[in-house]
């Protein structure tokens, strides 16, 4: 906000903060460029002069605070400090990126430009626009990771001063911080910042709970530190005797992490036993590996205190995906409490505190590629093939901000890190998109498993492929990684474009071969779309290309026989009261006359999202269905003859909606069929051949029993719609010795 000139006291406060920034900078190993930083500060101070934050303090205090976080808490140097000082100048004043380039050089201008592009929140009134905004932030990874690091520092200071914002703004900013910025900080190895962001978000989203736990924590803090001194004394003596220079620190859990433990364990504050962790940071000796020395210290500690056998975490042999290395062991203290001890070298500690910035400092060579490098490369790959839907991209990226990993092995013994919950299809796409697209399953520990199998730590995985295999829509249900989801969606879009192009050729041929249709091309196309309840020509071309719509009765659809007037193209509409749709020439979509009835159209895009298929009757495309709007606003789709639907229609008539299908045979549904027949040799083989070879239908489960020469079988199969099911049942009934085939409701699990 605009304010008056600053008072002398405010000017002194600004000067003190700048001197504190220079002091922080002086204590770093970076080459000192004080003159450049001073120039950036003076320029920013002048640009923001007279402007105040909502709290009333001079605005320049914000860029100063962000710059201090960059140098002190992330470990960045002069380029980042200058960029942080200037990060709001282009957005909030009349200066341009070109002005910054002329005064401070191209690199600082590039970073400031990147920060300006991604100003504002991740979410807002226009969610997709803000998600696109976040995509821009990630695109800067390809240019300079420092843009993202400075943005995180900017968010941290905004969270520290969030109290000045109105409540609705607090909820919005805290929500997006918890959703994206805290996981992003974690993924970049900025653990202290991630922890503080989570705690501050929780504080503003749940202030009463936060205050309650905070008060309890403050009441026992002094006792905890007394316990620490008693616990640490024998460890100090042992490490000193071993000749190490070291630091011993106590770390108390944050309010947020305590609350998470209370929720996950369903326990009270008093039952959270590991409130404190002890951190040992030591300077390693030169004559031995860091790993060996960490284990030596582990051995020394477990001679003093009894370790918990199930709570040893070795992040040295297999570092976390964000670069974190340490050896964790939980031991029983003198007073009967469990205490976690974290053992790390000074190098490991700096990487744990400063994350990505420190990670680069310790790189030893070109082939020294960490899991963090691989992750950043994966993000670049995803950005190279962005989804059309920005919100889908944001969701996919969120999948990659996983907090826990599993370690699996290739057949050659190479270690790979995957998100917890990853499936075989995730692993296949991680290795190569070709493997993902043609994956038919895997051998895990030499045992055959399906593509949906969830990987476990230590699994050895060999991907199996077939050139005839292609991705299925249901694979998206168990793809956990952004790379797999992105790869699958790219494949489905490519296939849709092929079908669409083929369909368009068929439609144009059908129209051009009929002179009446060709003379009124756009109106003919509009009537065809209206007949099939389709909105855009591309949707129509897709259905035609996939074979879901045939074009052998086009003339009759466009010119329905309604007396002599129907033979004269497109006249007499008023007298016949025929609803005539048209094509919007700009949007290229159908414009229908408005109807008063409550109609809903079920598509591949809205099934399972806007409209839920009811498990009681298992409707599939082609079934006669209706919609029921429940008290929470969710729309449930039932078969019209479903028993539950009968009750709903009689009791809640006003909440019942007419529903029609408009699906494109891209989503399959699990349905159950029951077969009865004479138990003769080979009869069931003929059934299986008909299903799999003639109809190319996948079978999920088979259950067969035979008694007194009669067999009964139930099969769960994947079908696209009612017509496919009906054709299959008709074909199966023609098989010799088959007595009956019917569609039944699936068994309840």
Buried (B, 14 or more C-beta within 10 A) or exposed (E): EEBEEBEEEBEEBBEEBBEBBBEBBEEBEBEEBEEBBBBBBEBBBEBBBEBBBEEEBBBBBBBBBBBBBBBBBBBBBBBBBBBBBBBBBBEBBEBBBEBBBEBBEEBBBBBBBBBBBBBEBBBEEEEBEBBBBBBEBBBBBEEBBBBBBBBBBBBBBBBEBBEEBEEEBBBBBBBBBBBBBBBBBBBBBBBBBBBBBBBBBBBBBBEEBBEBBBEBBEEBEEEBEEBBEEBBEBBEEBBEEBEBEBEBEBBBBBBBBBBBBBEEEEEEBEEBBBBBBBBBBBEBBEEEEBBEBBBBBBEBBBEBBEBBEEEEEBBBEBBBBBBBBBBBBBBEBEEEBBBBBBBBBBBBBBBBBBBBBBBEEEEEEEEEEBBBBBBBEBBEBBBEEBBEBBBBBBBBBBBBBBBEBBBBBBEEEEEBBBBBBBBBBBBBBBBEBEBBBBBBBBBBEEEEBBBBBBBEEEBBBBBBBEEEBEBBBBBBEBBBBBBBBBBBBBBBEEBBEEBBEBBBEBBBEBBEEBEBBEEBEEBBBBBBBBBBBBBBBBBBBBBBBBEBBEBEEBBEBBBEEEEEEBEEBBEBEEEBEBEBBBBEEEEEBBEBEEEEEEEBBBBBEEBEEEBBBBEBBBBBBBBEBBBBBEEEEEBBBBBBEBEBBEEBBEEEEEBBBEBEBBBBBBBBBBBBBBBEBEBEEEBBEBBEEBBEEEBEBBEEEEEEEEEEEEBBBBBBBBBBBBBBBEEBBEBBEEBEBBEEBEBEEEEEE
